[in-house]
Amino acid sequence: MSDRPAAHKSVVALLWGFAFLSYLLRMNITVAQQYMARELDLSDVQIGAIFSAFLIGYSLFQIPGGVLGDKLGPRLLLGISGLWWVVTTALTGLLPGRVWPGLALALPVLLILRFLHGVGEATTYPVAMIAVADWFPIRQHAFVNALIFTGSTAGSAFAPPVVAHIMNALGWRATFYLTAILPLLVAALWFWRTKNLPRAHPASSVKENGSWWRILKTRNVFFLCLSYFLYCYAISIFVYWLFKYLVDVRHLSIVNSGWAASLPWITASVAVPVFGYINTTLSQRVGLLRGRRTVAVGCLLTASALLYLGAGSADLKVAIGAIALSVGLLFSTESSYFSTAIQIASRDAGAASGLMNLSGNLGGVAATSAVPLLVLHFGWLTALLSGSALAILAAAAWFGLRTEIHRAHPLRQPLH
């Protein structure tokens, strides 16, 4: 095996790659739907249902994916997931509107394909957290997680302008064909670079029966999941509906909307590692749980205020600037959430992360379903402010976590 520091850098880089692609491949359809909806005669409510289909598949398989990852390890599951993404992404461009009887089946075909794509992406973060727990000491978890989550923000920033340009030049179907190539490359590299990294928890086969289930029923996990549900409602408004908001409300062109939609995620790409470092430093001084809670609550409350400002401003630059800062701060809470899930569950990090991500994606389902209805009946301002309100509640839920956990379980000691 290569030296461990180099191997660990490869793990972080490849987990970053999976995070990047997980968001690129879930957000490409948010841009492509501008032309897709016209060609396939889909309404905004139907597009919202397609977004929700992804999140339902993604949510339902969070816990199974995390539990399976705890048993089998990250190498196999993430590698298979990458190959799965290739197939479901390519078929999303190929099949809708081209199978009998044409447009009549476009909606059910897209619902099935996006559900299956969600199933394939469900392992991404729970299994990545297993890799972090296995290969890095607990004091590094918040910062390592922050680095990985910059992949998510970079994917979110990269998707709108690039997909918009591809769509304008080659059509919406080409956006899926071209982006389907990337997960094949990352999956191949993951299989190759992690083949000699030892498992840090070979004793996983002798876990107590049902130990992960008891972990999932604890008070801390409940409040962490509740907070993550509320937070994910707020962030999902921007993941799935920001591009359309910029076109329909701020009246930007397709290409300009692509660039404008990338700004919040570029901001997040800078903010996430900065707050990850602050998180790590503060946690060392005041305790893991208190430090992570301080960062999460501060980011959520400030983001809520900025979202309120941006949603209500008539000035385009103020609106986009406030929204960009809001998204950056919202996403900066991710390292607190996932590091705390690892801390609480220890050897069952995959299961706990899976349950938390399940809760979060139910929040995403709520957002993708509620936003078009709120827009239809009350307007975009109400839809955006619903995210602002739930971000405040997400901050309040952090105070339900009580128990500080100081060390990892002996069956899951990270490699040094």
BELBELRA-V640779 format. One line per field, one symbol per residue. ss: DSSP state (@ for helix, = for strand, . for the rest). phi: phi as a letter, one per 30 degrees, with the letter a starting at -180 (. if undefined). psi: psi as a letter, one per 30 degrees, with the letter a starting at -180 (. if undefined). Layout:
ss=???
phi=???
psi=???
This chain:
ss=...@@@@@@@@@@@@@@@@@@@@@@@@@@@@@@@@@@@@@...@@@@@@@@@@@@@@@@@.@@@@@@@@@@@.@@@@@@@@@@@@@@@@@@@@@.......@@@@@@@@@@@@@@@@@@@@.@@@@@@@@@@@@@..@@@@@@@@@@@@@@@@@@@@@@@@@@@@@@@@@.@@@@@@@@@@@@@@@@@@@@@@........@@@@@....@@@@@@..@@@@@@@@@@@@@@@@@@@@@@@@@@@@@@.....@@@@@@@@@@@@@@@@@@@@@@@@@@@@@@@@@.@@@@@@@@@@@@@@@@@@@@@@@@@...@@@@@@@@@@@@@@@@..@@@@@@@@@@@@@@@@@@@@@@@@@@@@@@@@@@@@@@@@@@@@..@@@@@@@@@@@@@@@@@@@@@................
phi=.dededdddddddddedddedddedcceddddddcedddchcdddddeddeddeddddddcddedddddddcjdedddddeedddedddddddddeibcdciddceddddddddddddeddddededdddddddcbdedceddddddddddddddddddedddddddddbjdddddddddddddddddddeddcdcddddbddddcdddiddddedcdeddeddddddedddedddeddcbdededddcchddedddddddddeddeddddeddddddeddddddcjddddddddddddddddddddddddcdddddddddddddddededddeddddddddddchdcdddddddddedddddddeddddedddddcbjddddddddddddddddddddddccdccbddddbcddc
psi=klkeeeeeeeeeeeeeeeeeeeeefffeffeffeeeeeeghkleeeeeeeeeeeeeeeefgeeeeeeeeeefleeeeeeeeeeeeeeeeefefeekgglkhbffgeeeeeeeeeeeeeeefffdeeeeeeeeeegkleffeeeeeeeeffeeeeeeeeeeeeeeeeeeefleefeeeeffeefeeeeeeeeefgfgklkfifgffglkkgeeeeefgleeeeeeeeeeeeefeeffeeeffeeeeeeeefhlleeeeeeeffeefeeefeeeeefeeeeeeeefefkeeeeeeeeeeeeeeeeeeeeeeeefkfkeeeeeeeeeeeeeeefffeeeeeeeeeeefcfheeeeeeeeeeeefeeeeeefeeeeeeeeffleeeeefeeeefeeeeeeffffkekkkfllkffiklk.
